[in-house]
Amino acid sequence: MNARPSSVTTDVPDVPPEPEPARRISEREAEEFVAAHAVQPGADPQLGVELEWLLVDKRLPRERIPFDTAKAVLTAAGALPRCAALTWEPGGALELSSRPADTLGEALAEMTTELAAARAALGDAGISLVGAGLDPVRPPHRLLDAPRYAAMETFLDRRGDAGRWMMTGTASVQVCVHSGHERPGPLGFRERWRLAHDLGPVLVASFANSPIARGVPTGWRSTRQAVWSSLDPSRTRPPIGDDPREAWARYALDAEVLAVRTTQGPWLVPEGLTFRDWIRTGQPRTPTADDLAYHLTTLFPPVRPRGYLELRMIDAQPGDRWTVPFAVATALLTDARAADRAADACEPLRRIPRVWQQAARHGLSRPAFAAAAATCFEAALDALPRLGAPPPVSARVAQYADRFVLRGLTPADDHLASLLDGRSADDHATLWTDFETQGQP
């Protein structure tokens, strides 16, 4: 969710630390800083959405499109966003982030307009915006050479190639909602924090759209979620605890440091160094509040508290189908009646071991996930008119429920069925077409 004016940048700007000497932050100050920035219960109840898209030239389906090429197309066509923020991921994916909106309808209208302009301009140049949770064709390859991404690649390479897939081959629909009210109840910030985590596996399973990599099935409905789950657990597992302030402060300080920024040279970091260790030892240099703020941008749990709650577990969707997870998640987390029903529906999933991984592997083929999803979609459909959702969006949610959820299916099942029907995994253009259009209500 973009609170700044429209911009065209890489994902996170590389800002070096303030010149030394800088005041060293204490452990207590660090905990207070993180807790203060976790949730803002008194803030206006705004919401937003961030959409990531894989860029594909179907004439050259195995080639990546440099972000400066796509940027030049958008600039020449006058299609740069006026309200949303446009950023680029290290593998060349495009991300549009909406401004904070007061209503669901407002957010949907603004993003739909911005997205249509970008899609039309790129389409005229032969470039498609493809909504898939994982690149089904191309191997991971980093295009951006910023110090942040070089450091991230070095850090995550210690744990295998999942980091490269995450950085350069994944895409998502990220839903941003107000962190909740100060008072207890279904819309209180502690209750919303807990519900967001309980709802997360249902959203993973319901919108699983990444079963293929390098042209072959991976064994997962949401390979994107599998990739993220296999990264450094200190920065990608869910924080533990019912109070988001305490849980996030503990999580952030105990997460390993991904990069120690310098004005010269690579941003290397000793292996196994947590931010808490860095504060206590003061090595390899003095950590500051600016370092801590930057460290928070390198943490990627499925629900990330940023004053608001950022839900990061939903696979990217084709065409305008991003409106379905955005509408469903917003309804379940911001409407009191829908939140109560969703909490009851998701409660049995708490007893499933490795529930996030189970959701990613099986989608809605397991009865527990299918039952929870069916109730959640029903609750969302009941709530959307109360939230002022445009009727076409409610209709799209209902169509999605009929096509997938009530049948225990996901978009991933459609893609797998296409391969079983005899389509060649080597036909990369056809694979891209499937992920661009297949399964749209």
N, C-alpha and C positions, 0 to 999 in steps of 0.2 A: 504494500500500500504506500503510494508515493505522496508524502506531505510537502514535497518541494515542487518548484516549477518544472515544466517539462524539460527533459534533458536527453542527450544521446551520449552514453558513456559505456565503459565496461561495467561489469556487475558491481564491483566495489572500488572506489578510487583508491589508488596507492598513495597514502599520505604519510610521509616519514615522520618520526617522532620530533618533538620540539628539541632544539639544540640543547645540549647539556650545559650547565648542570640543571637537571630536572628533579623536582622533589619526589622522593620515593614514597609510594603509597603504602599504607600499613594494611595488614590483613583485615583488621576491623573496618577500615575505610573501604576496602575493596568489597567486603560483604555488604556493607550499607549501600554502596554505589550500585551494585548489581540488583539488590532487592528493590531499591527505589525506582529502577528502570524496568522492572519486570512487569508490573501491572499498574494501571492508573484508573482505579475504580470510580473516581469522581469525574472522569473525562466524558465528553459527549459520546453517546452510543453510535459511533460511526463504523463503517465497514468498507471493505475494498477487496480487490482480486488482483492477482499477478498471474499472467499467462506466459508460459514458455512454449516456443515453437521451434521445431527442427526445420532448417531451410534446405530445400532440395531442388536441384535442377534435374528434372526427370530425363532429360536428354543425356545427362552424365550422372546417373544415379549413385555412383560410388564416390563421386568427388564432393568435397566440402566447399561451401561458398564462403570466401573470406568476408568478414563483417563489413570491411570498408567497401566492398562491391555492393552489398545489399544497402548499405547506408547511402551510397552514391545514387542508387536507383530511387530510394525514398526521397532524397533531397531534390533530385531532378524533377520528380513528379509532384513536388509540394505536398508529400504525404507524411512528413514527420508529424508525430502526435502533437496536438495543441494542449492537451490536458494531462494525458498519461505520460509516464516516464518510459523512455525506450532505452534499454540496456542490452549488452551482448555478453553471452556466456563464453567461456574459454574455448569451446568447440565450435563456435559460430552460431549457436542458437540465439534466437531473438526473444527478448522478454519485454512485455508491456505491463506496467504497473499502474493501476488506477489511483486517482486521488481519493482521499477519504470522502465517503458519501454519507448523506443522512438517511437515505432509504435504499432499499434493494433496487427499486425501479430506476433511481437516479444512477446508481453504479452500473447497472446493466446497459442503460441507454448510452452513457458516455463511452464505455469500453466497446460496445458494439460499433459505434460510429468510428472510433479510432482504429479498430481492428479492420473494418471494412475498407478504409482508405489504404492502410498498409497492404492488405491482401490484394487489392486491385492493382496497386502500383507494382508490386513484386510479380504478380501474375502476368502483367503485360510484358515483363522482362523474362518470363519463362521460369520464375522461381516460385515454388509452392511453399506455403506455410503448412507443415504437417503436424497434426496432433497425435503424438505417440509417446508413451512413457519412456521408451528406450529406442534408440536408433536400431531398426531391424536389419539394416544392411551393412553400414560402414563400421569398421573397427574404430576404437577410440583414437583420437588424434587432436592435440591441442594446437589451436591457431594463435591465441593471444600469448604474448611473451612477457606480460607484466610480472614484476617481482612477486606479487601475491600468488599467482598461479604457478610460477616456478617453484616457490617454496611449498605450496600445497601438494604439488606433484611429488616432490622429493619426500615430503613427510608421509604421504599416503602410500607411496611405493614400498615402504617398509612392510606393508601388510598385503601386498599382492597388487593385481591390476584393477581391483574394484574402484580404486580412487580415480583412475583415468576414465573408466566408464562413467562414473558419477560426474566428473567435471565436464566431459565432452560428448556424452551420449545420452543423457537423461533429460526429460522435460516434464513439467507438472502444471497443474492448476493449484495455485496457492490461495486459500481463502483466508481473509483477515477480518476478524470480528473484535468488537469492543471487549475488553477483559472482564466486564461484569460490574455489578453494583456492589457497594460496600455492605449493604444489608444482606442477611442470609436469605436463602430461598433458591428456586431454580435458576434465577438470573444473577445470583451473587457470584463474586469473582472466584471463590473457592469451588463452588458447585460447577461453574462453567469450566474451570480448569480441569476438574475431574471428568466432566462429561466429554470435553474435547478429547481427552485421552481414551475414554471408553468408546467413543464414537469412531476414533481413528481407524481401528481395524475394520470396521464396517465400511468405511469410506474406501479403504484400500481394496477390500474384496469387491464392493459394488462397482467400482470404476476401473478395475484392473484392465490395462490396455497395453501390455508390454510382454507378450509371451515368446518373442522371437529376437534372436541376436545373430548377426552374421548369416542371416537367411535360414536359420534352423530353430526349432523349438528349444527352449531352455529348461523346461520342466516347471516353470513358474508362470502363473497368470500375470503377476506384477513383478517382472524381473527388476524393474526400477526400484521397488521397495526392497527386494532381496539385495540389490547392490548397496543401497544405503545402509541396510542393516548389517552388512558385512564389513563396513568401514570401522575406523577407530571407535569403539563403543563409548569412550569417554566423551565423545562429542555428538554421537548420533542416537544413542539409546534415549528413551524418555526419562526425564528427571523423576526422582522418587520423592513423594510427599504430597500431602493434600493442600499445603499452603504454597502457592506459586512463588512467593517472595523468598521463603526459606529454601525451597527446593532448588530454585534457579541460582541463588547465591552459592549454595553448596556445590551444585553441578558445575558452575562456571569456574570456580576456583580449583576444583579437582580435575578439570579437563586438561589434557596435555596442551602445551603451547605449540601452535602450528608454525609460527614464524616470529623471529625477533627482528624487527625492522631496523634497517641501518640506512644511512644516506649514501653509502658506497658498498658495493659487493653484494653477494647473495644473502637472502634473509634466512640463514640457517639457524637451527635450534638443537641443543643437546637432546638426544633421544630420552624419552620418559619424563621430561621436565613438565610438571603441572604448573599452573599459574600460582598456586599456593606455594610450591617449591621456589618459584622464581622470586616471590615476595620475601620469603624467609632467607634465601641465600644471597640475593642481590646479584646473581650471576646468570648469564654472561654480562649483563649491565643492569643498571638500576631500572626496575619497572615503574611506570607512571600510570596515572589515571587514563591518559591517552592510550597507553598500551592495553589497558584493561578494556576500554571501549572497543578497540580494534579486535581484541581477543573474542569479544562477544559476537562479532560478525563472522567468526570462523567456527561457530558452534551450530550444528544442524539437527537438533532433535525433531521428531515429527510434529510436535507442538512447541513453537518457539515464542516465549513471551517477550514482546518488544514495546511494552506499554499497552499494546493490544495483543491478541493471540493470533499467531500466524500458523495455519494448518498446512503442513508441507508434505502430506502423504498421498496426495491424489495424482494419479497418472494423467498426463495431458490427454485431451480428447479432440476428435476431429471437428472441423467446421465450427458451428455454433453450439456444439454439445457441451462446451465448457460451462454454459449457463446452467446446466442441470446440477453438477456438484456444487456450484456456487450457490444456487437457490436452495438446494437441500440442506447443505451445511449451515447456511445462514438461518434458515427457518428453525432448524433443530436447536441451534445455540442461542437464538435471540427471542423466540416466542416461548412464554412460560409453559403453556400447555404442551407444546411440542417437545420442549426440553424434558418435562416430566415423563412423557411417554417414551422418549428416546432413552432416558436413563434406565427405566424399567426394562426396556427391550435389550439393552446392552449389558445389563448386570450379569447374566449367565456367562457371557464371554470372559469375564474376569477369571473364571476357573479353568480356562483353557491354557495349558502351558505354551509358551512361545507364541502367543496369540497373534502378534504382528506377522511373524513368519508364516504361520498357518494361513492367515488371510491372504498373504501374498502368493503362496503356493497354490492354494485351492480355490480362491475366489469364493463364489457363492455355491460351489458344489457340495459344501458341507452343510447339513441341515441347520446347525446352530447359527451360522452366518446368514444363511438364506432367511431364516425366521426373523432375526434381528433387523435385517435390511428391509424386509417387507413391512414391518411395523414402522420403521423409521421413515420410509417413503410415504406411507399412509399418513403419518403425523405431519410430515412436511407439506403434503398436498392440502391437508386441512388448514395448515397455518398460513400458507402463501397468500390467500386472499386477505387475511388480517394484516399482513405486512405490506399490502398494496402492490404485490407482484403483478406485472402485466399478464393478462390471460394467456398470450402465446407461450410465455415461460412456464406457467402451470401446465399447459397442454403438453409441452415438451417433456416436463418431468413425468407426467402420467404416461406418455408414450414410452419413455425409457423404462419405467416400472413394468409396463406390460410386456415390452420386448425382452427385457433382461431379468429384472429383479424377481418378478413373480414366477419366472421359469427357472430360477436358480442358475442363470447364465450371466456372463460378463462379455464385454467387447472382445476380450482375449479369446473366448471360446469361438467367436466368429472367425477370427484370424486363423486359429488352429484348424478349424473345419475347412477353410479354404485350402490350406496345405494338404490336408487329407483328401480333398477332392481332386488332387492331381496337379495343382499348380506348382511349377518348378520353383524350388527355393533359390535357384540361380537367376530367376526372372526378377531382377531387382526393381525394375520399373513397375511391375505388377504389385510387388510387395509394398512399394511406396503408395501406389494408388489405393490399395486396401486400407492402409492406415490413414490416408487422407480423407476417404469417403465412406468406408464400410461401417455399417452399424449406426449411421445417423438416423434419428427418428424422423 
